[in-house]
Amino acid sequence: MTELNIDHWWQPFTNVRAFRNNPRMFTRAEGCFLYDDKGRDVLDITAGLWCVGLGHARAEIADAIREQSMTLDYAPPFQFGNPTTFQFAEKLAQHAPDELSRIFFTNSGSESVDSAIKIAFNYQIARGKPAKTRMISRQRGYHGINVGGTSLQGLPNNRKGFPVLDTVDFLDDTLDLDQSAFSRGLPEVGADKAEQLKTIIDERGADNICAVIVEPVVGAGGMVPPPAGYLHRIREICDEADILLIFDEVVTGFGRTGSPFAAQTFGVIPDIMTTAKAINGGTIPMGGVFIRPEIQQAIFDAAPTTMPELMHGNTYSGSPIAAAAGLAAFKIFEREGLLTRASGPIGAYWESALHSLRDIDHIIDIRNCGLLGAVTFKSNAEKYPAGAGVAVHNKCFENGLLARGVGDGMVMSPPLTISESEIDLFIERYRKSIIDVFG
């Protein structure tokens, strides 16, 4: 590694100057662990970036990727198809809510969000309502890095310095530490915050609003579960105003909340649902937009029969190799019961373990939902200008733990395969790291 040239790769969401002064390298991975260039094991309590739900280095997926690459490595998706991708779409539809049975493949969550926006706009035009162009998002929400998704960002730093659409309004953040700190699962208060949606609709006019997009559980913005009843009320208001509801399930999809999708966990079905990350175990870039058939049909009915119904797509949309990885991943999901495992004993064990940290003075909140977790520390901008969570994140790595810092907080999303003993190891290393930072 001492001879490795690290000048040429401009890493995403990285302080590259700091990295060059202190490179942190991973060289292999297995199960719930990453291994650095010094041979140390690092417990991956973030499943990569929310994506390695099956744990690292699953041989079945690697074998499927190789077999597919030697059979049909690539087939153009424009005007052509391939059996593997059709089979994977059918498999996904089997686990999705029945109402969301049409799937448009992408290569990432960012592409899924922008594809969902385009589909929503196209639908409104197709049904004769072209004025419905405004979008409503939510503060603290993260919706990828394309221009559309950046425009929907509820994280101000992610919008700075980039072109954004000016047709987006934002619902208030639902995190309420005064009333809901240390909630286990969904906070019991806060559903009334959904009423702000009616205020925005009254101000802008329902005839001008295309869709509302929310993460069922806020992910990169700090892992914030919705207040009980909040999503149901959002759904009701959208129905009353004839506005589409889009769930961004890039983080929450594929077993993270204890059901295949958070829509099923919370019993609220959107009109469009974006996914990516764990769709094939995080092995090959892939995402998917799940759509109600009636939305697809409206677009089909309005389109000329001699043209593509949707003038949108990517070179690698529905890649047969990514689909083969997905089919192999779902064999594991199904065989090991991973799509619902977070709702069982391991989810309860995770909750208890995470909340066992409550005795630490510097922690002001702990949140959990399924196999998701978050901790918020007391703010001290003078001592930790990048955030206390970032300081703990750095110490965690030194202590053999990968947990993500977000300002004054940290978020966790362990592989769905994690064991009780590995959760115990997480608590041991995490507690030590917090004490090392704060004393």
ABEGO torsion letter per residue (X at the ends): XAABBAAABBBBGBBAAAAAABBBBBABBBEABBBBAAGBBBBBAAGEBGABAAEBGBAAAAAAAAAAAAABABBBABGBBBAAAAAAAAAAAAABBAABABBBBBABAAAAAAAAAAAAAAAAAAAGBAABABBBBBBGBBAEABAAAAAABABAAAABGBBBBAABBBBBBABBAAAABGBBEBBABGAAAAAAAAAAAAAAEAAABABBBBBABBBAAGGBBBBBGAAAAAAAAAAAAGBBBBBBAAAABGGAAGBABAAAAAGBBBABBBBBGAAAGGABBBBBBBBBAAAAAAAAAABBAABBABBBEBAABGBAAAAAAAAAAAAAAAAAGAAAAAABAAAAAAAAAAAAAAABAABABBBBBEBBBBBBBBBBAAABAAEAAAAAAAAAAAAGBBBBBBEABBBBBBBAABBAAAAAAAAAAAAAAAAAAAX
